[in-house]
Amino acid sequence: MNKAIKLGEVVILDAETNFEKGSYSIVKNIRFGGEAKNLGLIVSDAAMSDIAEDIIYAVLYTANEEQLRAYYRQDNFLYLLDSSQSFNSYFVYRQMLEDPDDELSLISAIDAHFGGHGHLHIEMTPAELRSTYGRNQNIAKFAILGVVILAFLVLVIPELTKEEPKVVQAPPPPPLVLDDNQVILLKDALSIKLAKKVFADAEAISADPFLSKHKKIKSFVVGQMDQGTGESGQYPPMIGKGEIVYEYDFPANGSENSGNDLYVQNISLDETIHVEDLTPSQKKLSQECFNAVHSITEVKNISVGSRNDNEIVYDFKDIKPSEFLRKYIFAADICPVYIRSLNGTDSAYSGTLVLYKEPAKVQ
């Protein structure tokens, strides 16, 4: 998938605020919906200058709708407007669509860029926006008069210009967007963290003479890994959730009676990992790696769910808990593999593993 390119930034300037034109690559004064609007453009990519008029009306429309994020399509390009916390400044991105007719690819690109946040679909074309909101702009005949009046004020009444100009503060940058490679590496690291959590609990119970006789892990589930909300200028974390159910033969603190003199306690699994937590890894697909994955259980209990150039999905069932946790943690140390889903009881685990090849990095 092509990467979104940052074209620049559009700042909607307060009509009452003095601003330094040198702070912006382009300064525009237009009418939008019958109101005068001042805008400053900071150009990061030359393409921004070519489509400045289109971008300005899209930004003003988004701000008028009180939306922080919006997108529209034009030809083979997807344009994305992103403001972290205000309606007066928007970063502008453009992404080339490899297949404009592929709706799923389009939705995936938009969700990936906005990180799951709400966004506005601008259905009108730039030409329609100008036609609808750019009316009442017949002010050319007043331009010369305006220049004369401005010159008169500057020359005759200089005292009016002594007030210190207010500096327009740039808004904080939006959260960064995880690429495909980072998402997979975070799921890999988070899978190990969750598996070690369950393994550590099982070992703690086994090592305690009292608990080993009266407490056990009755069941558990791990299978929800989602991106969290990123802070300004930072990547969002990856959050893994699940649940462990413990069973006691005595009324332990926090447990509930489940009948037959047994008591259960539900504990939520909630682990988080950040891009900053990732460490350089030399893990790669190899014969040793395949052997490690296949050794987790008998081959008959593993089936290939799907296979493509970048990943092999393994479905497994009825694996002894201690065998799975020990062998998975070993395999995960040398293999690029993560858990897509995992659930089980005290006697058998089932789930899905994904053996992957790191995606090529986008230049």
Phi, psi and omega per residue, in radians:
M1 nan 2.339 3.115
N2 -1.136 2.620 -3.103
K3 -1.595 2.463 3.086
A4 -1.186 2.327 -3.132
I5 -1.827 2.321 3.119
K6 -1.355 2.084 3.125
L7 -1.535 -0.536 -3.136
G8 2.771 -2.710 -3.069
E9 -2.453 2.485 3.083
V10 -2.069 2.172 -3.141
V11 -1.959 2.190 3.069
I12 -1.517 1.941 -3.012
L13 -1.521 2.487 3.081
D14 -1.147 2.279 -3.097
A15 -1.082 -0.438 -3.113
E16 -1.591 -0.041 -3.036
T17 -1.709 2.285 3.003
N18 -1.346 2.378 -3.119
F19 -2.394 2.698 3.136
E20 -1.571 2.052 -3.125
K21 -1.100 -0.460 3.135
G22 -1.135 -0.250 3.136
S23 -1.356 -0.209 -3.048
Y24 -2.220 2.594 3.088
S25 -1.247 -0.656 -3.126
I26 -2.420 2.404 3.036
V27 -2.098 2.246 -3.097
K28 -2.132 2.454 3.033
N29 -2.167 1.920 -3.098
I30 -2.362 3.057 3.019
R31 -1.948 2.361 -3.133
F32 -2.312 2.044 -3.109
G33 1.062 0.556 3.105
G34 1.501 0.021 -3.133
E35 -2.022 2.502 3.107
A36 -1.282 2.365 -3.133
K37 -2.272 2.341 3.030
N38 -1.887 2.313 -3.120
L39 -2.350 2.486 3.035
G40 -2.021 2.282 -3.124
L41 -1.959 2.282 3.021
I42 -1.861 1.983 -3.041
V43 -1.594 2.098 3.064
S44 -1.764 -0.440 -3.139
D45 -2.341 2.425 -3.058
A46 -0.985 -0.486 -3.128
A47 -1.080 -0.410 -3.129
M48 -1.075 -0.667 -3.107
S49 -1.143 -0.619 -3.087
D50 -1.217 -0.480 -3.069
I51 -2.055 0.400 -3.051
A52 -0.975 -0.771 -3.103
E53 -1.083 -0.763 3.118
D54 -1.071 -0.822 -3.081
I55 -1.094 -0.724 -3.098
I56 -1.029 -0.829 -3.116
Y57 -1.186 -0.604 3.099
A58 -1.149 -0.717 3.127
V59 -1.139 -0.809 -3.130
L60 -1.106 -0.642 3.101
Y61 -1.139 -0.746 3.133
T62 -1.101 -0.787 3.121
A63 -1.127 -0.681 3.135
N64 -1.108 -0.553 3.097
E65 -1.486 0.038 -3.138
E66 0.973 0.850 3.110
Q67 -2.030 2.415 3.122
L68 -1.480 -0.408 -3.071
R69 -2.401 2.478 3.139
A70 -2.731 2.865 3.081
Y71 -2.617 2.736 2.977
Y72 -2.621 2.791 -3.136
R73 -1.923 2.525 3.027
Q74 -2.570 2.069 -3.067
D75 1.002 -2.196 -3.117
N76 -1.702 0.303 -3.079
F77 -2.038 2.578 3.025
L78 -1.937 2.140 3.130
Y79 -1.836 2.302 -3.057
L80 -2.176 2.228 3.119
L81 -1.926 2.268 -2.978
D82 -2.422 2.099 3.076
S83 -2.182 2.259 -3.018
S84 -1.263 -0.639 -3.044
Q85 -2.724 0.079 -3.129
S86 -2.487 2.912 -3.137
F87 -1.763 0.275 -3.102
N88 -1.965 0.040 3.136
S89 -2.663 2.294 -3.112
Y90 -2.345 2.331 2.975
F91 -1.456 2.486 -3.067
V92 -2.002 2.208 3.114
Y93 -2.160 2.641 3.065
R94 -2.302 2.360 -3.136
Q95 -2.292 2.238 3.103
M96 -1.351 2.319 3.134
L97 -1.571 2.123 3.140
E98 -1.149 -0.665 3.112
D99 -2.404 1.631 -3.055
P100 -1.022 -0.379 -3.113
D101 -1.542 -0.084 -3.131
D102 -1.511 1.714 -3.060
E103 -1.140 -0.659 3.141
L104 -1.128 -0.690 3.108
S105 -1.119 -0.681 3.117
L106 -1.117 -0.835 -3.140
I107 -1.074 -0.726 3.133
S108 -1.081 -0.740 -3.138
A109 -1.120 -0.729 -3.126
I110 -1.176 -0.816 -3.138
D111 -1.111 -0.684 3.132
A112 -1.119 -0.697 -3.111
H113 -1.217 -0.792 -3.075
F114 -1.511 -0.010 3.090
G115 1.048 0.530 3.105
G116 1.519 -0.061 3.127
H117 -1.277 2.760 3.122
G118 -1.143 2.633 -3.112
H119 -2.685 2.776 -3.100
L120 -1.797 2.325 3.030
H121 -1.632 1.970 3.094
I122 -1.436 1.831 -3.036
E123 -1.452 -0.428 3.102
M124 -1.314 2.540 3.062
T125 -1.295 2.826 3.085
P126 -0.960 -0.678 3.129
A127 -1.119 -0.691 3.121
E128 -1.192 -0.635 3.092
L129 -1.105 -0.768 3.131
R130 -1.122 -0.696 -3.122
S131 -1.167 -0.675 -3.070
T132 -1.391 -0.768 -3.016
Y133 -1.847 -0.171 -3.093
G134 -1.703 0.251 3.088
R135 -1.213 3.042 -3.128
N136 1.051 0.547 3.106
Q137 -1.821 0.355 -3.119
N138 -1.390 1.175 -3.062
I139 -2.027 0.172 -3.105
A140 -1.039 -0.647 -3.089
K141 -1.158 -0.304 3.122
F142 -1.645 -0.055 -3.035
A143 -1.093 -0.845 -3.103
I144 -1.112 -0.763 3.121
L145 -1.047 -0.700 3.131
G146 -1.102 -0.714 3.122
V147 -1.116 -0.732 -3.138
V148 -1.101 -0.782 3.142
I149 -1.112 -0.750 3.138
L150 -1.072 -0.755 3.125
A151 -1.098 -0.693 3.126
F152 -1.074 -0.787 -3.124
L153 -1.108 -0.694 -3.109
V154 -1.195 -0.685 -3.061
L155 -1.456 -0.666 -3.013
V156 -1.618 -0.580 -3.086
I157 -2.145 1.124 -3.080
P158 -1.125 -0.342 -3.108
E159 -1.079 -0.424 -3.103
L160 -1.224 -0.280 -3.063
T161 -1.746 0.108 -3.066
K162 -1.322 -0.331 -3.110
E163 -1.116 2.352 3.139
E164 -1.079 2.268 3.135
P165 -1.163 2.498 3.088
K166 -1.462 2.352 3.141
V167 -1.530 2.195 3.112
V168 -1.358 2.019 -3.128
Q169 -1.380 2.261 3.092
A170 -1.180 2.429 3.124
P171 -1.203 2.746 3.112
P172 -1.106 2.631 -3.113
P173 -1.164 2.677 3.105
P174 -1.279 2.920 3.061
P175 -1.051 2.600 3.085
L176 -1.297 2.795 -3.100
V177 -1.930 2.225 3.107
L178 -1.182 2.378 3.031
D179 -1.563 3.030 -3.064
D180 -1.024 -0.683 -3.114
N181 -1.127 -0.783 -3.139
Q182 -1.116 -0.685 3.136
V183 -1.048 -0.808 -3.113
I184 -1.162 -0.758 -3.132
L185 -1.120 -0.628 3.100
L186 -1.185 -0.701 3.098
K187 -1.135 -0.649 3.090
D188 -1.043 -0.945 -3.102
A189 -1.128 -0.644 -3.128
L190 -1.221 -0.623 3.098
S191 -1.059 -0.786 3.118
I192 -1.078 -0.734 -3.113
K193 -1.095 -0.753 3.140
L194 -1.209 -0.725 3.132
A195 -1.104 -0.734 3.125
K196 -1.156 -0.533 3.089
K197 -1.117 -0.849 3.129
V198 -1.130 -0.731 -3.126
F199 -1.100 -0.749 -3.137
A200 -1.108 -0.692 3.112
D201 -1.127 -0.740 3.141
A202 -1.120 -0.730 3.128
E203 -1.161 -0.670 3.138
A204 -1.101 -0.699 3.101
I205 -1.151 -0.772 -3.109
S206 -1.124 -0.589 -3.080
A207 -1.400 -0.252 -3.113
D208 -1.634 2.049 -3.085
P209 -0.985 -0.630 -3.125
F210 -1.365 -0.889 -3.075
L211 -1.133 -0.579 -3.119
S212 -1.078 -0.383 3.132
K213 -1.670 -0.378 -2.970
H214 -2.165 -0.048 -3.109
K215 -2.415 2.516 3.058
K216 -2.662 2.799 3.020
I217 -1.439 1.903 -3.077
K218 -1.332 -0.766 3.133
S219 -2.812 2.920 3.093
F220 -2.816 2.875 3.048
V221 -2.576 2.382 3.033
V222 -2.349 2.205 -3.121
G223 -3.077 0.147 -3.129
Q224 -2.132 1.887 3.080
M225 -2.159 1.996 -3.079
D226 -2.321 2.705 3.057
Q227 -1.284 2.396 3.050
G228 -1.480 -2.832 3.125
T229 -1.718 2.162 -3.117
G230 -1.441 2.587 3.040
E231 -1.404 2.912 3.124
S232 -0.976 2.173 3.097
G233 1.324 0.134 -3.106
Q234 -2.190 2.769 3.081
Y235 -1.358 2.564 3.051
P236 -1.237 2.633 3.091
P237 -1.400 2.900 2.990
M238 -1.825 2.247 -3.059
I239 -2.038 2.231 3.098
G240 -1.916 2.351 -3.102
K241 -2.223 2.704 3.113
G242 -3.070 -2.843 -3.107
E243 -2.708 2.434 3.018
I244 -2.022 2.343 3.077
V245 -1.959 2.076 3.097
Y246 -1.708 2.560 3.102
E247 -2.141 2.348 3.139
Y248 -2.153 2.722 2.989
D249 -1.799 0.371 3.052
F250 -2.590 2.784 -3.080
P251 -1.325 1.385 3.136
A252 -1.196 2.739 -3.133
N253 -1.062 2.205 3.134
G254 1.547 -0.045 -3.125
S255 -1.641 2.861 3.117
E256 -2.208 2.566 -3.124
N257 -1.216 2.160 3.120
S258 -1.858 0.112 -3.120
G259 1.691 2.841 3.125
N260 0.995 0.615 3.114
D261 1.032 0.510 3.073
L262 -2.058 2.611 -3.074
Y263 -2.268 2.417 -3.106
V264 -2.090 2.654 3.104
Q265 -2.395 2.164 3.137
N266 -1.693 2.146 3.131
I267 -2.096 2.228 3.137
S268 -1.332 2.416 2.986
L269 -1.652 2.231 -3.121
D270 -2.601 1.744 -3.118
E271 -2.111 2.561 -3.100
T272 -2.278 2.502 3.060
I273 -2.460 2.516 -3.093
H274 -1.982 2.811 3.077
V275 -0.976 -0.647 -3.133
E276 -1.135 -0.346 -3.135
D277 -1.424 -0.273 -3.102
L278 -1.220 2.446 3.092
T279 -2.029 2.640 3.137
P280 -0.955 2.382 -3.089
S281 -2.281 2.511 3.089
Q282 -1.841 0.274 -3.108
K283 -1.149 2.362 3.123
K284 -2.678 2.832 3.118
L285 -1.179 2.299 3.139
S286 -2.738 2.983 3.099
Q287 -1.129 -0.660 3.089
E288 -1.051 -0.662 3.139
C289 -1.154 -0.832 3.112
F290 -1.037 -0.728 3.131
N291 -1.079 -0.682 -3.121
A292 -1.146 -0.721 3.130
V293 -1.174 -0.759 -3.119
H294 -1.209 -0.388 -3.119
S295 -1.349 -0.174 -3.105
I296 -1.036 -0.621 3.087
T297 -2.707 -3.116 3.074
E298 -1.109 2.506 -3.099
V299 -0.980 -0.554 -3.095
K300 -1.137 -0.355 -3.141
N301 -1.638 0.050 3.086
I302 -2.061 2.344 3.058
S303 -2.304 2.610 3.129
V304 -1.483 1.984 -3.133
G305 -1.319 -0.711 3.092
S306 -2.813 2.844 -3.123
R307 -2.612 2.371 2.984
N308 -2.529 -2.943 -3.044
D309 -1.131 -0.455 -3.016
N310 -1.924 -0.178 -3.106
E311 -2.784 2.706 2.984
I312 -2.165 2.214 -3.129
V313 -1.752 2.148 3.137
Y314 -1.885 2.253 2.979
D315 -1.791 2.291 -3.133
F316 -2.304 2.790 -3.096
K317 -2.652 2.767 3.005
D318 0.887 0.887 3.111
I319 -1.804 2.415 3.116
K320 -1.096 2.333 -3.057
P321 -0.946 -0.893 -3.081
S322 -1.103 -0.654 3.130
E323 -1.167 -0.776 -3.111
F324 -1.104 -0.905 -3.058
L325 -1.059 -0.782 -3.117
R326 -1.137 -0.819 -3.073
K327 -1.323 -0.563 3.086
Y328 -1.145 -0.801 -3.134
I329 -1.052 -0.665 3.080
F330 -1.128 -0.812 -3.123
A331 -1.113 -0.686 -3.096
A332 -1.172 -0.389 3.113
D333 -1.284 -0.417 -3.096
I334 -2.054 -0.217 -3.041
C335 -2.023 2.572 2.942
P336 -1.384 1.576 -3.049
V337 -2.539 2.509 3.052
Y338 -2.441 2.835 -3.121
I339 -1.568 2.134 3.051
R340 -1.508 -0.644 3.064
S341 -2.718 2.654 -3.129
L342 -2.736 2.260 3.084
N343 -2.691 2.798 3.133
G344 3.027 -3.096 3.099
T345 -2.047 -2.970 -3.132
D346 -1.258 -0.110 -3.093
S347 -2.064 -0.317 -3.088
A348 -2.741 2.401 3.088
Y349 -1.923 2.595 3.027
S350 -2.452 2.764 3.129
G351 2.878 -2.767 -3.083
T352 -2.410 2.301 3.032
L353 -1.954 2.581 3.089
V354 -2.125 2.034 3.066
L355 -1.664 2.102 -2.951
Y356 -2.195 2.806 2.965
K357 -1.945 2.302 -3.076
E358 -1.010 2.290 3.118
P359 -1.109 2.665 3.084
A360 -1.134 2.414 -3.119
K361 -1.332 2.402 -3.137
V362 -1.393 2.209 3.135
Q363 -1.434 nan nan
